[in-house]
Amino acid sequence: MRVTGTGHASMRIDTAAGSILCDPWVNPAYFASWFPFPDNSLLDWETLGQVDYLYVSHLHRDHFDAKHLRDFISKDATVLLPEFPTSEMEDEFRALGFTKFLRAPNEQVVELPGGLKIMIQALTSPTDGPIGDSSLWVEYDGVRLLNQNDARPTDLSVFAELGHVHAHLLQFSGAIWYPMVYELPQAAKTAFGKQKRDRQFDRTWRYIDDLKADHVFPIAGPPCFLDDALWQFNDIHGDEGNIFPDQSVFLSEYAKVGGTNGIVLLPGSVAEVTTEGASTTHPVPVEEFFANKVAHLEEMRERKRPVIEAEKASWRHPEVDVLGEMKRRIEPLLDESIYLAKGVGGPVRFDLVGYDGESVESIVVDFPGKEVRPYADEKVRYRFRTERSLIEHLLFIDEVDWVNSLFLSCRFSAARIGQYNEFVYAFFKCLSEERLQYAEGWYDEHERSTDAEDITLGDWVVQRRCPHLKADLTRFGIVDGDQLTCQLHGWRFDLPSGRCLTSVGHKVRAHRVDAETPAPAGEAVI
Ligand code: FES
């Protein structure tokens, strides 16, 4: 099996029974904030795009690059579709001219002509990607590969059960706006960033250890930030709180925990993977490339400047009545929302900075009051500050997912009172009837389901499944004193009270080993 690195989470897998192109991303994403690193725009995409199968793990724009798919990828390719709850991905593919689809039943092996086997695991909670993320498992001629991508399944047993995996490709770096955009003192930001960076690596080691593949390929990040306004987010300034470590940092951190089987794929690198081993060729020596990282980024920044400027010129739509449009689109969703609105639990304020860089219009999305209105000097739980033109553009293009556009752009700042609230972001990624209904239904089901199984961790008996996204705490749970940490996403819980210390709601059931067993309680948590 041949694996060609094509940048970020993208790769082309070639076998004698056919080729699969995964997640081809080239054009900047999220308001021209993210670019693939290392640069992959100079690859021969005309040739790479002539494939038998196309797999896109999810709709995040650093995976689903509509322009590139339209311009370069063969429309004869059969699209391997994860079993997502909404038809959005298929609709987007159809709009681009793709007509051949294979809807892969979730977690079931599908044998394609010639003996190529695939299995796709779809993750479908409202917090998984834009309502869905997925991983692809491939087997041909006894060689097995897992493209885990940036998906975070609770465990990898469904893949491990299919036999020893030879190549495991997974994310290790950051892909979020936290903590950089928060209005915090620099020292706090650095401390939070460092925690996050450590947690990302810990999670990666855990997945690697779960699967014990012969070879581990760090993929799906980091992106690079080429706009001058975002340049500081690149991990080139010696900031230990930077959440975007690159593949060379992965190799050195992995070595510290005894990892010796890491393989970095640059765009154009080719790995031949067999049951016996892997041999890799690179377009330039990997160490030399990373030693010249700053020069690479600076050259890219100059080359991509016109692309960024052209994008920026398209964002302003002065004719859009922002308050009126937000009311028209968001109020009907507030009316329908039970779980998300209750989970947010307070007003969320948007400060929109005008074209002059000074004037500010403040708009409140009032979740309890179920209305969108001008800010009225009240206390708010969350406040976002961004350029008015970005919101104008989202309204102009009728964007239903503000996470997959505004928030991932990092072109905003944020402040909040109290804990992180996942419902805020879940709501703003569900600005359509279809998505909102799905998310509401998902929370409804999960609130009703009881989770009666308990386990013992240290001095504590706790529910087996994490109250966040059901990670198995026998594997991911660590108890330190009276605190439980679930290492899948790093959420912490105070065991005596059961309170989640990371986010609103999500209470955990727990009692001391030597205490009387309380009656099992499927407590409401939001
Ligand atoms: S499943 Fe996310 S922190 Fe436990």
Boltz pocket constraint, residues with backbone or C-beta under 6 A from the ligand:
constraints:
  - pocket:
      binder: B
      contacts: [[A, 466], [A, 467], [A, 468], [A, 469], [A, 470], [A, 471], [A, 486], [A, 487], [A, 488], [A, 489], [A, 490], [A, 491]]
      max_distance: 6.0
